[in-house]
Amino acid sequence: MPPKICCAILACSWAVSASAQDQLVSVAATGDIMLGTDYPENRLPDDDGAGFLAAVAPVLQAADIAIGNLEGVIVDGGEPAKTCTNPDACFLFRSPPRYAGLLRDAGFDVLSLANNHARDFGEDGRTATMAVLDDYGLRHSGRRGDIASWMHEDLRIAFIAFSPTRESYLLNDIPTAVEEVAALAVDHDIVIVSFHGGAEGPAALELPFEEEFYFGETRGEVVRFARAVIDVGADLVLGHGPHVPRAMELYRSRLIAYSLGNFATYYGVSVAGYAGLAPLLVAYLEPDGSFVRGRIRSAEQIRPGGPVWDAQRQAFELIRELTERAFGGALFEFDANGGFTAAPTSPQ
């Protein structure tokens, strides 16, 4: 089915009336989150994570919906599903259950559990993580059959997360993804799609517009995926996985962020160079899901602390540059503070 008919009123203006503002849905979205791991050794923040998200929490808390990608599991104990021959290069992430409270208190509402670390402790680890998140009132999606669906005021919202990993909604099975999203669009006002895919590292900044691989593993064809799910009813598509930011696109009046990079990752995830940029996207949507305006709040990670605001707005400047290189300058109008709207000539 085609995407829901969008309302063009106010689509290119920041000057909205209070009554119109009240009708919009604000979504704050981040990339990868891993607040600390106690496996294979204790690499938890010195203050047990209490202040790790303090700087950015007000923006997350102010949004109607705040979304992030949770790397690793949140569980006490358990046996890893991977074998690490070199403990110094062991990328297995396990956070204690109390860290779910840190995410909730910072303002997160829903988390993706579709990524290559969600099964670090096997499917049992993801099951335990889902139970912990439920205990703390955090919604989630990732494993097949796990879709977040809830009411926001009088709107029904759905969140579904994809990745190229086993037992998940598969990013690289586009026909099935289209079926899943189309079914959600039938009885939800706004459908938000998350995906964890694409190659990794500084060489992955640019969108390749083709299938991507990393160490021989398929990581999806993210542009084709994002457009395909919007064609059948998705309203906002949020990407992560490359550990660096990527371009944005406006497609059929719906916003796509192809990678929000890292956001709040303690030791074990590199924050060197572009990987240290931590964009926080805030998107304002009409009740039918069409894009009205957005803002990229630029943060950066400086160890050993969590994300802090970056006065140089490096994340915003990089995403703007990557967007214009990938799609030209006709999609968005950007302002100096990280804000953006659809350009008057945008081919929506």
N, C-alpha and C positions, 0 to 999 in steps of 0.2 A: 504494500500500500504506500502511497506517497506520504511524506511527513505531514503533520498536522498544519493546517493553514495558519500562517503567522500574521500577527498584527504589526504593521509597519510604523504605527504611531510611536513617536519618541525614539525610533531606532537609531538615529544619528545625533542625538542631543543629550548633553549632560544636564541641561536645565529642565528637570522634570518637576511637576507640581508635587506637593506632599501627598495628595490623594493618589496620583499615578504611581508615586514611589511606593506607597503601601501595597500596591497590587503586584509589584515585582518580587521575584524569588531570587535571593542572593545565595550563590554557591561559592564557598572558599575551597580551593583544591590545591593539594601539594603532591610532591613526588614521594620518594622513598623515605621511610621512617624506620629506624632501629635505634632505640634509646640506650642500648647497652646489652651485652651478652655475658652470661656467666658460664659459657662453654666455649672452648675447652678449659679456660681459666677465667677468673673474675675480671671482666672488663666492663664494670658498671661505673657510672659517674661517681665522683667522690661524695656528692650530696645525695646520692641514690636517685638522681634524676629530678629532684624537686624543682630546680630552677632551669632545667634544660630547655623548656618551651616558654619560659616566662615572657621573653621579649615579644614573641609573635602571638601569644595567646589572645590578646584583646581582639585581633582581627578575626581569628577563628571563632571566638565566642560571639562576635557581632553578626556573623553570617547566619542565615536561616538554615543552611546545610553546610557542614564542613567535612571534607573527604580527604583521606590520605591512603597511601599504599604501605601496608605493614610488612616489612621484611622479617623473616624468621618466625619463630613460634613464641607464644607467651604461656609458659607452663613450668611447673616445678618438676625437675628430673626428666626421666625418659631416656630412651636409647636413640642415638642418631641413626639416620638412614644412610648417611654417607660415611665412608672411611677416610680419615685424614692421615696421610702418611707423614706430613710435615705440619706439626702443630702451629708453627709460625705463619703458615699460609692456609690455615684452616678456616674456611668461610662457612661456618655453621653458627647460626644466631638463635639464642634462647634467652628470653627475658623473663624475669619473675612475674607472676600474676599481678602483683601490686602495680606494675607498670601500666596495666590497662587503665588504672585509675588516673595516672598522669595524663594519658591521652584524653580521657573523658573530661578531666578538669580543665585541660587546655582548650577544650571546645570542640574536639572531634565528635562527629555523630555517626559516621559510617566508614568502614575500612575495607580495602581490597585485600583478599587473601589468595589472589591468583598471581603468583610469581614463583621464581625459581628457588626461593628460600622458605616458602610456606610449608614445604614438605621436608625441611631439613631433618626433622625427627619423624619422618614417615607420615602416613595419613592419620595415624593416631595422634601425632603432634598437632596437626591441623584441627582434628576433632576437639582436642583439649583446648586449643586456642579459641575456637568458636564458643565453647562452653564458658571460658573466662570472659570473653567479650560480652556474651549474653548476661553474665552476672553483673557486669558493670554498665549495662544498658547501651552498649555499642553495637550498631548493626554491621553486617558484613556480607560479602559475596566472594565466591572464588571456586569452591568445589561445585561440581555439577549438582544441581538441585538447590543450591544455596543462593537465593536472590533476596535482597532487602526490598521490602515493600511497606510503605507507611503513609499516613496522612500528614500533610503539612497544611494546617488550616483546612480549607475545603478542597485541596488538591491531593490526588493520589500520586505518590512518587515511587519510582522503581530504580534500583541500582543493581547493575549486573557487571561482573568483572571477568575479563578474559586474559589468558596467557597461553603460551605454547607448552605448558607443563601437564603432566599426567593427572588424570582425575579432575581437571579443571574445565571450565568453559573454554574451548580451544580457539585461540586467536587465528590459527592457520587453517581452520575449517570454516571458511566464510559462509558457505551455503547453510550450515547448521546455525551459525551465529545469526544470520539473517532471520531464520525461522524463530529463534529464541526472542530476538528483539521485536519482531513483528507481533508475536503473541503478547508481549508485555504492553506494546503500544495500544492494543485493543482496549484495555481497561485501566490504563494509567494516563494521567494528564502530562507528566514529565517523565521521560526515561533517560537516565544517566548511565553511560557506558564507560567503563574503565578498561584499559588494556595495558599489559606489561609486555613490551616487545621491542624489537629492533636490536641492532648491534650495540656494542658497548664501548665507552671510552671517548677520548677527544676526537678520534677519527669518525665518530658517529654523529657529529653535530649536524651534518647536512642530510636532508631527506633524500634517499636514493630513488624513490618512486619505483621500487621493485622489491622482490623478496629479499630478506636480509638473513645473514647467518653469523654465528659467533662460535668459534672453536668447532666448526662443522655442524652445529645445531641450528635448525631452522628457527628463526625468530619472527616470522610473519612478514606479511606485506601490508604495512600499517596504513598507508594512504588508501589502498583499495578497501581494506577492512573498514576504516572509519567512514568513508563515503557510502559503503554498502549498508551499514547499519543505520545511517541517517536516512538513506533512501526508503527504509521501511519503518521509520518512526522514532529513532533515537534523537534526542534533543541536545545533548551535550556529551562530547567524547573527550576523555581525559587519559593521556598517555604518560608512561614512565617506563623505565627499564634501561635506557642507554647510560644512565648516571650523569648525563649532561642535558641541558635544555635543548629544545628543538623549536622549529617554527610552529606557528598557529595558522589555521585556515578558517575562513568563513565559507561554509558550503550549504546552500539551500537555507540560508538564514540561521544555520546552526553552527556553533563554535566547536572547533577541534583544537586541542592543545596536544601536539604530537609527542612531547616529552617535557615533564616538569622537573626532570633531573632528580638530584638528591634534595632532601629537605632537613631532616634531623637524624643524622647518622653518627653514632659514636664510633670509637676505635674499631677497626675491622673493615670499614668502607673508606676508600680514599676520598679526600676532599681537596686534592691538589688541583690547581688551575680551575678549569671550568666546572669540575666536579664539586668544587666548594661553593658554587653559586646555588642559592636556595630560593627559587621563585615561589611566591604565594599568589596564585591567580584568584581573583574575585570576579565572578561573572554574574551579571544581572539578566534574568530571563523573564519574558512575559509568561503569564499563566499557561500559555500553550507551548512553552518551551523555546520560543524564538529568542534569539540574542538581541539584547538592547545595548548593553555597554559592558566594558570590563576594565579591570586595572591589574597590572602586574606589580605586586609589592615586592621589592627586591631585598632579599636577605642574603647572608653568606654565613658559612660555617667556619669558625676559627677555633680550633681545638685548644683546650679541652671542653669549651662551652658548646651550647646549642646554637641554633640560628639567631642572628642579630641583624637588625636593619642596616642596610648598606646605603650610605648617603650618596655614593657614586652611581647607584642604580645599575650595577653591572648586569644583573640578570635581565632586567627590562631591555637594556640597550642591546644585549646579545640576541634576545628573542625577536626584537624588532628587526635587527639586521638579518637574521636567519629567515624570518618571514618574508621580507622583501626580496631576498635572494631566491627563495623557493617559489614565490607566487607573484612577484612584482609588487608594485606599490598601490595597486587598485583595490585591495581588499579592505584595508583599515586606514583610519586616520588616528595617529598617535599624538598624545600631548607630552609635555616635558615631565610630567609627574607619574608616568606609567599608565595613564588612562588610554583607552582606545574605543572607538566606535566603528561601525561599518562606514566605509567611504561612500560618498554619494554615488559614485560610479561603480560600486562593488557589484560584480555579477552574481547576485544572490538567486 
